Amino acid sequence: MKRLAGMMVIAFLLGTVLSAAAQRIQPEDLEYQGAFRLPEGSNGSTWEYSGYAMTYYPNGDPTGPNDGYPGSLFALGHDHQQYVSEISIPVPVVSTSKDVEDLNTAATQQPFYDITGGMFGALEIPRAGLAYLGPQGSQTTGKLHFCWGQHFQDFEASHGWCEVTLSNPQTAGPWHFGGYTNYVTNDYLFPIPSEWASAHTPGQLLATGRFRDGVWGGRGPTLFAYGPWNDGNPPAPNATLSSLTPLLLYGVQEAGAIEITSSEEMMMDAYKEPDEWSGGAWLTAGSNAAVVFVGTKALGNSWYGYANGVTYPTSGDEDAHYPPLPPWPYDQRGYWSDDIEPQMLFYDPVDLAGVAAGTMETYDPQPYAVMSLDPAFFHVGYDLENEKRYLVGAAAFDRTNGLLYVMERRADEEKSLVHVWKVTAGASAALSRLYFPSIRSDGSWDTELGLINTSATEAATGTVRFYSDGGEEVSSAIPLSLPPHGRREVLVSADLSDPSAAAYAVCETSAGSVKGYVKFFISGQWRAGVPAISRVNGANVSIPHIASDANWTTYCALLNTSALPCSPTIEFNDGSSQTISLAAYEHRSFNIRELFDGQPRPGITSGVIRNANGLVGLELFSMGNQLAGVVLHDERASAMYYPHVVMDPAHWITGIVAYNPAASSCTMTVKPYEEDGTELPTVTTTIDGGERYFGTVTGLGLPGSTAWVTVTASKAITGFEAFINAGNGNQLAGYSGVRISGREGVLPKLERDGWTGVTIVNVEGSNALVTLTAYDDAGTVIATETREVGSHEKYSGAPSAIFSGDISGATYLAYSSDKDVVAFQANGSSDGMMLDALEGM
């Protein structure tokens, strides 16, 4: 890694074995098992031109062999009939020569039947979804849930259910899906894990959605949780389902509008109009999970028109030039691209939970990983002479056995093939990891790592490993054994045999309950602290504050955690941009001036890193003896908290940054509170896309009695808070304001040579009962203090003043509450030179 002479070095690491983010299923956790063929046709239909709907049935094929592939699949046959058949699941075979003759063939369990009784009539370019779910509510039998749609629709009834006996389906429906247009609701369909649904969408155990080419359905795949049994058993024909929750929608449904309202800031990363996301599944493996969408991804340039690159006007202007029809095989009009690839997108269920809770917009979640299906598929790319432009069909998941089934359309002549992956917890779940992104210990600089086991009952064991800039392990790994509530502090200069070789560290533990921080410092000059990183970014990453003028310097560091090279682009608020090429697992650190030939850029105040999937990052800003840092992340929220405001400009200056990363403006409401929770006059302002609400609390015109602030916005935003010691001009500290509220956490260090300040803010509208507990490194309780914190009240002070007993033996604090609170701490050195702040973790 490049060393920045005379200034702070920011190092980011990740070896190839560390690419997985904790709690997420990663592409490497999917092990390809092979493929199998579909049987001959039955009952007047076939498997030709099939593959747009499929679900796993755990009770199917009960007399089948004990070969590791139990159950059966219900799937949709030929597009013209749209009948459903049940098939067995043979052992899949890996054919290295991609020869279908190598594969086993499924057997028909139930022949094709029309399970809808013709209720949808003839459909043009049909779409459909199937999902089996056991009995719910007052039901006594499991149901085969379905949805049907076509290329052009508006608000037609689309969903229903039937029994699993296809010859006597006893079909119920169809039902309208809330007030949502058909363009976002009626294609793929799959079950939601009951544990997740219980916590986030109670009574709604099915996920449905649709992606439509063009922008009519928004700019990415959609997803809704729903439970039709809550509206009746069954709901009346043509009833409107009301038990539903949006989880993903790259746009906004305007009342009565057939098309979704969307814009570029509501767009899925790498979205292109010719994309085709045709199937989905909610994967689980141990404690890890992912929501995946499979489909055909457009690559390169894209256009509406003909396959030979000729564009066709879409304005509707009768005076526009309408080109002649090209010769076969280029004569199909539609959305096209230079090339196509079968892909699988991975979404984090935590993000979807944020949408369900209202803390994220429906268009905020982004894929955190992408997997190409090219290595598994038998035929890839366009086949224009056979009119083949879509490669992927439906998906189905056997949760008990961890088996994912994906249709490859028209791969066995005109029939589909079924590909199979085994989904395992894998290396990504075997250990939980914390990344300490910057270490320097060279005689001037030093680095402190802190680790806390937040579990009250389980011990955490593992190691802390140290790596060079190039990813080679240096020194010896430090074994870690933390009892419940135990804490460990590592000083690199004292605990490593070769401290100067270390550039970063990784903590690998047996439990996900370990939290941490890293502080890098020069004694007597400056110090910055940031939380350890447990989550790799999966979306566009915001840089909420940049200061790159004649006085201030802003440093950034980026790491590509992927095995593939990437080229993220930093788009700055002044319209300029810089693309940074990163090889697999490469990291790069730089100051903003370096990107502009070393020249100050005072007009640059913020930015967004596009195409940032798989990256992690950090920024530091410094001037003179002032240094502060925050993690660069993809997290946004419609509400942010700034829990500690000091209105004493002669001694302390409080700065607020709220950044709008979207391309269009948003409305922000700034609501200040007094210390006792009294609400002060609010300020409403409009912030342009890519701009900030930024300044000191005094300069922003907030009342003199302001003690803390909350900012809500019409779009998801990000930002942080900073403090400057105006008395000596030497101390600066910052910390994030995004997603920092909760009901429990830790404040990870009590300063030994200086002071610690603690703040707890009750962000809810009723009183909270808050308990603070002081622990030593062994996890022993030193003291406990409980007090009631009023609605929107701020409770702060030095720990020695908060606790009635002696806490001189304590090293950190934990807090718990029966209401959501925000906590933070600031630590200052006794010489008045060093300061850092950390949000509760």
C-alpha positions in Angstrom: 0.0 0.0 0.0 1.1 3.5 -0.7 2.4 5.5 2.3 1.4 9.1 2.5 4.4 11.0 3.6 4.0 12.9 6.8 0.3 12.2 7.1 -2.1 9.5 8.1 -1.8 6.2 6.2 -5.1 4.4 5.7 -4.7 0.7 4.9 -7.4 -1.7 3.9 -7.1 -5.4 3.7 -8.8 -8.5 2.7 -7.2 -11.7 1.6 -9.1 -14.0 -0.7 -10.4 -16.1 2.2 -12.0 -13.0 3.8 -14.4 -12.0 1.1 -17.6 -13.1 2.9 -19.6 -10.8 5.0 -21.0 -12.2 8.2 -24.6 -13.4 8.2 -24.9 -13.2 4.4 -24.9 -16.2 2.0 -22.1 -15.6 -0.5 -21.8 -16.9 -4.1 -19.0 -19.2 -2.9 -21.4 -20.8 -0.5 -23.3 -22.3 -3.5 -21.8 -25.5 -4.7 -22.9 -26.7 -8.1 -24.3 -30.2 -8.1 -25.2 -30.5 -11.8 -28.4 -30.6 -13.9 -31.2 -32.9 -15.0 -33.6 -33.2 -17.9 -37.4 -32.8 -17.9 -39.6 -35.7 -18.9 -41.8 -36.1 -22.0 -45.1 -34.2 -22.2 -48.4 -35.3 -20.7 -52.1 -34.6 -20.9 -51.9 -32.3 -23.9 -48.9 -30.2 -22.9 -45.1 -30.4 -23.0 -42.0 -29.0 -21.3 -41.0 -27.1 -24.5 -40.8 -23.4 -24.1 -41.3 -23.9 -20.4 -39.6 -22.7 -17.2 -41.3 -19.5 -16.0 -42.7 -20.9 -12.7 -41.5 -23.6 -10.3 -41.7 -24.4 -6.6 -40.4 -27.2 -4.3 -42.9 -29.6 -2.7 -41.4 -31.3 0.4 -44.1 -34.1 0.5 -43.8 -35.1 -3.2 -42.4 -38.4 -4.5 -42.8 -40.2 -1.1 -41.7 -43.6 -2.5 -38.7 -42.2 -4.3 -35.1 -43.4 -3.7 -33.1 -42.1 -0.7 -30.6 -40.3 -2.9 -30.3 -37.0 -1.2 -32.9 -35.3 -3.4 -36.3 -35.8 -1.7 -39.5 -34.2 -2.6 -40.7 -33.0 -6.0 -41.1 -29.9 -8.1 -44.3 -28.3 -9.4 -43.5 -26.3 -12.6 -45.2 -24.5 -15.5 -45.0 -26.2 -18.9 -45.3 -24.8 -22.4 -46.0 -21.0 -22.5 -49.0 -21.5 -24.8 -51.0 -23.8 -22.4 -49.5 -22.7 -19.1 -50.4 -26.0 -17.4 -48.7 -27.2 -14.3 -47.1 -30.6 -13.7 -45.4 -32.3 -10.8 -42.1 -34.1 -11.4 -39.6 -36.1 -9.3 -36.1 -34.9 -8.7 -33.4 -37.2 -10.0 -29.7 -37.0 -8.9 -28.2 -34.1 -10.9 -25.1 -34.7 -13.0 -22.2 -32.4 -13.9 -21.6 -32.8 -17.6 -18.2 -31.3 -18.4 -18.9 -31.5 -22.1 -22.4 -29.9 -21.7 -24.1 -32.9 -23.3 -27.7 -33.4 -22.2 -27.3 -37.1 -22.9 -25.1 -37.3 -19.7 -28.0 -36.2 -17.5 -30.6 -38.0 -15.6 -34.3 -37.4 -16.4 -37.1 -36.5 -14.0 -40.3 -38.6 -13.9 -43.8 -37.3 -14.1 -45.6 -37.5 -10.7 -48.8 -35.7 -11.8 -49.4 -34.8 -15.5 -50.1 -31.4 -16.8 -53.4 -29.7 -15.7 -54.8 -26.2 -15.9 -54.9 -25.3 -12.2 -56.6 -22.0 -12.9 -59.6 -23.3 -14.7 -59.0 -20.7 -17.5 -59.6 -17.8 -15.1 -57.0 -15.7 -16.8 -57.9 -16.4 -20.4 -55.3 -16.2 -23.2 -52.2 -14.3 -22.1 -49.7 -12.5 -24.5 -46.1 -13.0 -23.3 -47.2 -14.6 -20.1 -45.6 -14.5 -16.7 -46.4 -16.7 -13.7 -45.3 -17.8 -10.3 -45.8 -20.8 -8.1 -45.1 -21.4 -4.4 -46.1 -24.3 -2.1 -46.8 -23.3 1.5 -48.2 -25.5 4.3 -51.6 -24.7 5.9 -51.9 -21.2 7.3 -54.5 -19.6 9.5 -57.7 -21.7 9.5 -56.5 -23.8 6.5 -56.3 -27.6 7.0 -54.2 -28.4 3.9 -51.1 -26.8 2.3 -51.7 -24.8 -0.8 -50.1 -24.3 -4.2 -50.1 -20.5 -4.4 -49.9 -18.9 -7.8 -49.9 -15.6 -9.8 -50.3 -14.9 -13.5 -49.6 -11.9 -15.7 -48.8 -10.8 -19.2 -46.7 -8.2 -21.0 -49.4 -5.4 -21.1 -51.7 -5.1 -18.0 -52.9 -2.6 -15.5 -54.7 -3.6 -12.2 -56.1 -7.0 -13.1 -56.8 -9.8 -10.6 -53.6 -11.9 -10.6 -53.1 -14.1 -7.5 -54.8 -17.2 -6.1 -54.3 -20.7 -4.7 -55.3 -24.3 -5.3 -54.8 -27.7 -3.8 -51.8 -29.9 -4.7 -54.0 -32.5 -6.4 -53.7 -31.0 -9.9 -56.7 -33.0 -11.3 -58.9 -31.5 -8.6 -57.3 -28.2 -7.8 -60.3 -26.5 -6.1 -58.9 -23.2 -7.3 -59.6 -20.0 -5.3 -59.1 -16.5 -6.8 -58.2 -14.5 -8.6 -57.4 -11.6 -6.3 -56.2 -8.1 -6.9 -52.9 -7.2 -5.2 -53.5 -4.1 -3.1 -53.3 -0.9 -5.1 -50.2 -2.0 -7.1 -50.0 -2.2 -10.8 -49.5 -5.7 -12.3 -46.1 -4.7 -13.6 -44.6 -5.1 -10.1 -46.5 -8.0 -8.6 -47.3 -11.1 -10.7 -44.3 -13.1 -11.8 -42.0 -14.9 -9.3 -43.4 -16.2 -6.1 -41.6 -18.0 -3.1 -41.9 -18.6 0.6 -40.4 -16.4 3.3 -38.7 -18.1 6.3 -41.1 -18.1 9.2 -38.6 -16.7 11.7 -38.0 -13.6 9.5 -41.6 -13.1 8.7 -42.6 -13.4 12.4 -40.2 -10.6 13.2 -40.8 -8.3 10.2 -44.0 -9.2 8.3 -46.2 -11.1 10.8 -48.7 -13.3 9.1 -47.2 -12.6 5.6 -45.1 -15.7 4.6 -45.1 -15.4 0.8 -43.0 -13.1 -1.4 -44.1 -12.1 -4.8 -42.9 -9.6 -7.4 -42.1 -8.9 -11.0 -39.5 -7.2 -13.2 -40.7 -5.8 -16.4 -38.3 -4.7 -19.1 -38.2 -0.9 -19.7 -39.1 1.3 -16.8 -42.8 0.7 -16.4 -42.2 -1.5 -13.3 -39.4 0.6 -11.9 -35.7 0.2 -12.3 -35.0 -3.2 -10.8 -36.7 -6.3 -9.4 -39.6 -5.8 -6.9 -40.7 -7.8 -3.9 -43.7 -7.8 -1.6 -44.6 -9.9 1.4 -48.2 -11.0 1.6 -50.6 -13.5 3.2 -53.9 -14.0 1.4 -55.3 -16.2 4.2 -55.5 -13.1 6.3 -58.2 -11.7 4.0 -60.3 -14.8 4.0 -60.1 -18.6 3.7 -60.3 -18.1 0.8 -60.8 -14.4 -0.1 -63.8 -13.8 -2.4 -63.1 -13.9 -6.1 -61.8 -10.5 -7.3 -61.2 -9.3 -3.7 -58.4 -6.9 -3.1 -55.7 -8.3 -0.8 -54.7 -5.9 2.0 -52.3 -8.0 4.0 -49.1 -7.1 2.2 -45.8 -5.2 2.8 -43.5 -3.7 0.2 -39.9 -5.0 0.6 -38.3 -3.8 -2.7 -39.5 -1.4 -5.4 -37.3 0.8 -7.4 -39.8 3.6 -7.8 -43.1 4.8 -6.3 -46.6 3.6 -7.0 -48.8 6.6 -7.6 -52.5 5.9 -6.9 -54.1 4.5 -10.0 -51.0 4.9 -12.2 -50.3 1.9 -14.4 -46.6 2.7 -14.6 -44.3 3.1 -11.6 -42.8 6.5 -11.1 -39.1 6.2 -11.0 -35.9 8.1 -11.6 -32.2 7.4 -11.7 -31.7 7.9 -7.9 -34.3 5.1 -7.4 -32.3 2.7 -9.6 -30.8 -0.7 -8.9 -27.0 -0.7 -9.4 -26.1 -1.7 -13.0 -29.7 -1.6 -14.1 -30.4 -1.8 -17.8 -33.8 -1.7 -19.5 -33.3 -5.0 -21.3 -32.7 -6.9 -18.0 -35.0 -9.8 -17.3 -35.2 -11.0 -13.7 -37.5 -14.1 -13.9 -37.1 -16.0 -10.7 -36.4 -15.7 -7.0 -35.8 -17.6 -3.7 -35.2 -16.8 -0.1 -32.0 -18.8 0.8 -31.0 -19.8 4.3 -28.0 -21.8 5.6 -27.5 -21.9 9.4 -27.7 -18.3 10.5 -26.8 -17.0 7.1 -29.4 -15.9 4.5 -29.9 -14.1 1.2 -32.7 -13.2 -1.1 -31.7 -14.1 -4.7 -33.1 -13.2 -8.1 -32.1 -15.1 -11.2 -32.4 -13.8 -14.7 -30.8 -12.6 -17.9 -28.5 -9.6 -17.5 -28.0 -7.1 -20.3 -24.3 -6.3 -20.9 -22.7 -3.4 -22.7 -24.7 -0.9 -24.6 -28.5 -1.2 -24.6 -31.3 0.2 -26.7 -34.9 -0.2 -27.8 -35.2 -1.3 -31.4 -33.8 -4.3 -33.3 -31.1 -6.8 -32.5 -28.7 -5.3 -35.2 -28.4 -2.1 -33.1 -31.0 -0.1 -35.0 -33.0 2.0 -32.6 -36.7 2.6 -32.7 -38.3 5.9 -31.5 -40.2 5.6 -28.2 -41.4 9.3 -28.0 -44.7 8.7 -29.9 -43.9 11.6 -32.1 -45.4 10.9 -35.5 -42.7 13.0 -37.2 -39.9 10.8 -35.7 -37.9 8.6 -38.1 -39.2 5.1 -38.0 -36.6 2.7 -39.5 -37.6 -0.1 -41.9 -37.9 -3.6 -40.5 -34.5 -5.3 -40.6 -34.1 -8.7 -42.3 -34.4 -11.9 -40.3 -33.0 -12.8 -37.7 -32.8 -9.1 -36.6 -36.5 -8.3 -37.1 -37.8 -8.7 -33.5 -38.4 -5.3 -31.9 -37.8 -4.8 -28.2 -35.1 -4.0 -25.7 -31.6 -5.3 -26.7 -28.0 -5.1 -25.5 -24.6 -5.9 -26.8 -24.5 -9.2 -24.9 -26.4 -11.1 -22.2 -25.3 -13.3 -19.3 -27.3 -15.5 -16.9 -26.8 -14.1 -13.4 -27.9 -14.4 -9.8 -28.3 -11.3 -7.6 -27.9 -11.5 -3.8 -29.8 -9.2 -1.5 -29.4 -8.8 2.3 -32.6 -9.7 4.2 -31.5 -7.1 6.8 -32.0 -4.4 4.2 -35.5 -5.8 3.4 -36.3 -5.7 7.1 -35.3 -2.0 7.1 -37.8 -1.4 4.3 -40.5 -3.3 6.2 -39.8 -1.2 9.3 -39.8 2.1 7.4 -36.2 3.0 8.1 -35.2 2.4 4.4 -37.0 3.4 1.2 -38.1 0.6 -1.0 -35.4 1.6 -3.5 -32.5 1.8 -1.0 -31.5 -1.9 -0.9 -28.9 -3.0 -3.5 -27.4 -6.3 -4.4 -24.3 -7.1 -2.3 -23.0 -9.8 -4.7 -23.6 -11.0 -8.3 -22.9 -14.6 -9.5 -22.6 -15.5 -13.1 -24.4 -18.7 -14.1 -22.3 -19.0 -17.3 -20.1 -21.8 -15.9 -23.2 -24.0 -15.2 -25.4 -23.2 -18.2 -25.3 -25.3 -21.4 -26.1 -22.4 -23.8 -25.2 -18.8 -23.2 -25.5 -15.6 -25.2 -28.0 -14.7 -27.9 -29.2 -17.3 -30.4 -31.0 -15.0 -32.8 -31.6 -17.6 -35.5 -33.6 -19.6 -32.9 -35.2 -16.5 -31.5 -33.5 -17.1 -28.1 -32.9 -14.0 -26.0 -33.8 -15.0 -22.5 -31.7 -17.7 -20.8 -33.1 -18.1 -17.3 -36.5 -19.1 -16.0 -37.8 -19.8 -12.4 -36.0 -20.8 -9.2 -37.1 -23.0 -6.2 -35.5 -23.7 -2.9 -35.6 -26.8 -0.7 -34.9 -25.2 2.7 -34.6 -28.4 4.6 -31.8 -29.8 2.4 -30.3 -26.6 1.2 -30.9 -27.3 -2.5 -31.5 -24.5 -5.0 -33.2 -25.3 -8.4 -32.9 -23.0 -11.3 -34.4 -23.4 -14.8 -32.3 -22.9 -17.9 -34.8 -22.2 -20.7 -34.6 -24.0 -24.1 -31.3 -25.7 -23.3 -32.5 -29.3 -24.2 -33.6 -28.4 -27.7 -36.8 -26.5 -26.9 -37.2 -28.0 -23.3 -35.7 -26.5 -20.2 -33.0 -28.0 -18.0 -33.0 -27.8 -14.2 -29.7 -26.8 -12.5 -29.0 -27.6 -8.9 -26.8 -25.9 -6.3 -26.2 -27.0 -2.7 -26.4 -24.0 -0.4 -24.2 -24.3 2.7 -23.2 -22.1 5.6 -19.7 -22.4 4.2 -16.7 -20.5 5.3 -18.7 -17.3 5.6 -20.7 -18.7 8.5 -18.0 -20.8 10.1 -16.4 -17.7 11.7 -17.6 -14.2 12.3 -15.1 -11.5 11.2 -14.3 -8.0 12.2 -12.0 -6.0 10.0 -9.6 -3.4 11.5 -9.0 -1.4 8.4 -5.9 0.6 9.3 -2.9 -0.2 11.4 0.4 1.6 11.6 3.0 1.2 14.3 6.3 2.7 13.1 7.7 4.4 16.2 5.6 7.6 15.6 2.2 6.2 14.8 0.6 3.4 16.9 -2.7 1.6 16.8 -5.0 0.3 19.4 -7.6 -2.4 18.8 -10.5 -3.1 21.2 -12.7 -6.2 21.2 -15.8 -6.8 23.4 -17.9 -10.0 23.7 -21.4 -8.5 24.1 -23.0 -11.9 24.9 -24.2 -12.4 28.5 -24.0 -16.2 28.3 -21.6 -17.4 25.6 -17.8 -17.2 25.5 -16.2 -16.2 22.2 -12.9 -17.7 21.0 -10.8 -17.0 18.0 -7.8 -15.2 16.7 -6.6 -11.7 15.7 -4.4 -12.0 12.6 -2.2 -9.2 11.2 -1.4 -8.7 7.6 1.0 -6.6 5.5 -0.2 -4.3 2.7 0.1 -7.1 0.2 -2.1 -9.5 2.3 0.7 -11.6 3.7 0.3 -12.6 7.4 2.9 -11.0 9.6 3.9 -11.7 13.2 2.0 -14.4 15.1 -1.7 -14.5 15.4 -3.0 -13.5 18.8 -5.3 -16.1 20.4 -8.6 -14.7 21.7 -10.7 -16.0 24.5 -13.4 -13.7 25.7 -15.7 -14.7 28.5 -19.3 -13.3 28.5 -19.0 -9.5 28.6 -15.2 -9.9 28.4 -13.0 -7.3 26.7 -9.5 -7.4 25.2 -7.3 -4.5 24.2 -4.4 -4.9 21.8 -1.6 -2.3 21.4 0.2 -3.1 18.2 3.6 -1.8 19.3 3.5 -3.9 22.4 1.8 -7.1 21.3 3.3 -7.8 17.9 6.8 -9.2 17.3 7.1 -7.1 14.1 4.6 -4.2 14.5 6.0 -2.1 11.7 5.0 -4.8 9.1 1.3 -4.8 10.1 -1.0 -2.9 7.9 -4.4 -4.3 8.9 -5.9 -6.9 11.2 -8.8 -9.4 11.1 -10.5 -10.8 14.1 -12.1 -14.2 13.5 -14.3 -15.6 16.2 -16.7 -18.4 16.9 -19.6 -16.0 17.7 -21.2 -13.0 16.1 -21.4 -11.2 19.4 -18.0 -9.6 19.3 -17.8 -5.8 18.6 -14.7 -3.7 18.2 -13.0 -0.5 17.4 -9.7 0.7 16.1 -7.9 3.8 17.2 -4.8 5.1 15.4 -2.8 7.9 16.9 0.4 9.8 17.5 0.8 10.5 21.2 0.5 14.1 22.0 -0.7 15.1 18.5 -3.9 13.5 17.3 -6.1 10.4 17.5 -9.0 9.0 15.4 -11.3 6.1 16.3 -13.8 4.2 14.1 -15.8 1.0 14.6 -14.4 -2.2 13.3 -16.1 -3.3 10.1 -18.4 -6.4 10.1 -20.2 -5.8 6.8 -18.9 -5.4 3.3 -20.7 -2.8 1.3 -23.4 -3.8 -1.2 -24.5 -0.6 -2.8 -23.5 2.8 -3.9 -21.3 4.3 -1.1 -21.7 7.8 0.0 -18.8 10.2 0.9 -20.9 12.6 3.0 -18.1 15.2 3.6 -15.0 16.2 1.7 -12.7 19.0 2.7 -9.9 19.5 0.1 -8.9 23.1 0.2 -5.7 24.9 1.0 -6.1 24.0 4.7 -8.0 20.7 4.9 -7.0 17.3 3.6 -9.4 14.4 3.1 -8.1 10.8 2.7 -10.0 7.9 1.4 -9.3 4.2 1.2 -11.0 1.6 -0.9 -10.7 -2.2 -1.0 -12.1 -4.6 -3.6 -13.1 -7.7 -1.6 -14.1 -9.5 -4.8 -12.2 -12.1 -6.8 -13.0 -10.1 -9.9 -11.5 -6.7 -10.9 -13.8 -3.7 -10.6 -13.7 0.0 -11.6 -15.7 2.1 -9.1 -16.4 5.7 -10.1 -16.4 8.5 -7.6 -18.9 11.1 -8.7 -18.3 14.4 -6.9 -20.8 17.1 -6.2 -19.2 19.6 -8.6 -19.9 17.3 -11.6 -16.4 15.9 -11.9 -15.7 12.2 -11.5 -12.8 9.8 -11.2 -12.7 6.1 -12.0 -10.4 3.9 -9.9 -9.4 0.5 -11.2 -9.0 -2.1 -8.6 -7.7 -5.6 -9.2 -9.1 -8.6 -7.3 -8.6 -7.9 -3.5 -6.6 -4.8 -4.3 -6.9 -1.8 -2.0 -5.9 1.8 -2.6 -5.5 4.8 -0.4 -5.3 8.4 -1.6 -6.2 11.9 -0.7 -8.6 13.8 -2.9 -5.9 16.1 -4.2 -4.1 13.2 -5.7 -7.0 12.5 -8.0 -6.6 16.1 -9.4 -2.8 16.4 -9.9 -2.2 17.4 -6.4 -4.4 20.6 -6.6 -6.8 21.7 -3.9 -10.5 21.3 -4.9 -12.4 23.6 -2.6 -15.6 23.1 -4.7 -15.7 19.4 -3.9 -17.7 18.8 -0.7 -19.2 15.3 -1.1 -19.4 12.4 -3.4 -20.9 9.0 -4.3 -18.9 5.9 -5.2 -20.8 4.1 -8.0 -20.4 0.4 -8.8 -19.2 -0.1 -5.2 -20.4 -3.7 -4.6 -17.9 -5.6 -2.6 -15.9 -2.5 -1.5 -15.1 -1.3 2.0 -13.8 2.1 2.8 -12.9 4.8 5.3 -12.3 8.5 5.1 -10.2 10.8 7.4 -10.1 14.6 7.4 -7.3 16.5 9.0 -6.0 20.0 9.5 -3.1 20.9 11.7 -3.4 18.8 14.8 -7.1 17.9 14.1 -7.9 14.5 12.8 -11.3 12.6 12.6 -12.6 9.6 10.7 -15.7 7.8 9.7 -16.4 4.5 7.9 -17.6 4.8 4.3 -20.7 2.7 4.0 -23.8 2.1 1.9 -26.2 2.5 4.7 -28.8 5.2 4.5 -31.9 6.1 6.6 -34.8 8.5 6.4 -34.1 9.5 10.1 -30.7 10.3 11.6 -29.7 11.3 15.1 -27.2 13.8 16.4 -27.3 13.1 20.1 -25.0 15.6 21.6 -24.9 19.3 20.8 -22.8 21.8 22.7 -23.8 25.4 22.3 -20.6 26.9 23.6 -18.7 28.3 20.6 -15.9 29.7 22.7 -14.9 26.2 23.8 -16.6 23.6 21.7 -18.0 23.6 18.2 -20.6 21.0 17.1 -20.9 20.3 13.4 -23.7 18.5 11.6 -23.5 16.8 8.1 -26.7 15.4 6.5 -26.0 14.3 2.9 -28.5 13.6 0.2 -26.9 11.0 -2.1 -29.8 10.9 -4.5 -29.8 12.7 -7.9 -32.9 14.8 -7.1 -33.7 17.0 -4.2 -35.3 16.0 -0.9 -36.9 17.7 2.0 -35.3 17.6 5.4 -36.9 18.4 8.6 -34.5 19.4 11.4 -36.0 19.0 14.8 -34.0 20.2 17.8 -34.7 19.3 21.4 -33.7 20.7 24.8 -31.9 18.5 27.3 -35.2 17.7 29.1 -36.8 16.6 25.8 -38.7 19.8 25.1 -39.2 20.1 21.4 -37.9 23.3 19.8 -39.0 25.0 16.6 -38.3 22.8 13.6 -36.5 23.8 10.4 -37.6 22.5 7.1 -35.2 22.8 4.1 -34.8 21.4 0.7 -31.4 19.8 -0.2 -30.5 19.3 -3.8 -29.2 15.9 -5.0 -25.6 15.4 -4.1 -25.6 18.3 -1.7 -25.5 18.6 2.1 -27.2 20.2 5.1 -23.9 21.2 6.7 -22.6 23.6 9.3 -22.2 24.3 12.9 -25.3 24.3 15.0 -24.8 28.0 15.6 -24.3 28.7 12.0 -27.4 26.7 11.0 -29.5 29.0 13.2 -30.6 26.3 15.7 -31.9 27.7 19.1 -29.4 28.4 21.8 -30.9 25.8 24.1 -30.5 22.9 21.6 -29.1 19.8 23.2 -29.6 17.2 20.5 -31.1 17.0 17.0 -32.9 14.6 14.8 -33.1 15.0 11.0 -35.8 13.3 8.9 -35.9 13.3 5.2 -38.2 12.5 2.3 -35.4 10.3 0.9 -32.9 8.1 2.6 -29.9 10.1 3.6 -26.6 9.7 5.4 -24.3 11.8 7.5 -22.4 12.3 10.7 -21.6 14.6 13.6 -18.3 16.2 14.6 -16.9 18.1 17.5 -14.0 20.6 17.5 -12.3 21.9 20.6 -12.4 25.6 19.9 -10.6 26.4 23.1 -7.3 25.0 21.9 -8.0 24.2 18.3 -6.2 20.8 18.6 -9.1 18.3 18.9 -11.5 16.9 16.4 -13.8 13.9 16.5 -16.6 12.5 14.4 -19.1 9.6 14.4 -21.9 8.3 12.2 -25.6 9.3 12.6 -27.0 6.5 10.5 -28.8 3.5 12.1 -27.3 4.2 15.5 -30.6 3.8 17.5 -31.4 0.6 19.4 -32.2 -0.9 22.8 -28.8 -2.2 23.8 -25.1 -1.8 23.0 -21.7 -1.0 24.4 -19.6 2.1 24.9 -16.3 0.3 24.4 -13.6 2.2 26.4 -13.3 4.3 29.5 -10.3 6.6 29.1 -7.4 5.9 31.6 -5.4 9.1 31.0 -7.9 11.8 30.4 -11.7 11.9 30.4 -14.8 10.1 29.0 -18.1 11.6 28.3 -21.3 9.5 27.8 -24.6 10.5 26.3 -27.9 8.6 26.1 -30.9 10.0 24.2 -34.4 8.6 24.3 -35.6 9.0 20.8 -39.1 7.7 21.5 -42.2 9.6 22.6 -42.6 7.9 26.0 -40.3 7.4 29.0 -37.5 4.8 28.8 -36.0 2.8 31.5 -32.2 2.7 30.8 -29.7 0.6 32.7 -26.0 1.3 32.4 -23.5 -1.4 33.6 -19.8 -0.9 34.1 -17.6 -4.0 33.4 -13.9 -4.8 33.7 -12.0 -6.8 31.0 -12.9 -10.1 32.7 -16.6 -9.4 32.3 -17.1 -8.7 36.0 -19.9 -6.3 36.9 -18.3 -3.3 38.7 -21.5 -1.2 39.1 -25.0 -0.8 37.7 -27.1 2.3 37.4 -30.8 2.5 36.3 -32.7 5.6 35.7 -35.8 6.7 33.8 -35.1 8.9 30.8 -38.0 11.0 29.7 -39.5 11.3 26.3 -36.8 12.8 24.0 -34.7 13.5 27.0 -30.9 13.6 26.8 -29.0 12.0 29.7 -25.2 12.7 29.8 -22.2 13.1 31.9 -18.9 11.6 33.0 -19.3 7.9 34.0 -17.9 8.6 37.5 -20.8 11.1 38.0 -23.5 8.9 36.5 -22.7 5.9 38.8 -23.3 6.2 42.5 -20.6 3.6 43.2 -16.9 3.4 42.6 -16.2 2.4 38.9 -12.4 3.0 38.9 -11.9 -0.7 38.0 -14.2 -0.6 35.0 -12.9 -0.5 31.4 -16.2 -0.1 29.4 -19.9 0.4 29.7 -22.9 -1.5 28.4 -26.5 -0.1 28.2 -29.9 -1.5 27.8 -33.3 0.1 27.5 -37.0 -0.8 27.0 -37.2 2.0 24.3 -35.0 2.9 21.4 -32.1 5.1 22.5 -29.0 6.6 20.9 -25.7 6.4 22.7 -22.3 7.8 22.1 -19.1 8.4 23.9 -16.2 10.9 23.6 -12.7 10.3 25.0 -10.1 13.1 25.4 -6.5 12.9 26.6 -5.3 14.7 29.7 -2.9 16.8 27.6 -5.8 18.3 25.6 -4.3 17.1 22.3 -6.2 13.9 21.4 -9.9 13.3 21.0 -12.1 10.6 19.5 -15.7 9.6 19.5 -17.6 6.4 18.9 -21.3 5.7 18.5 -22.7 2.9 20.7 -22.1 -0.5 19.1 
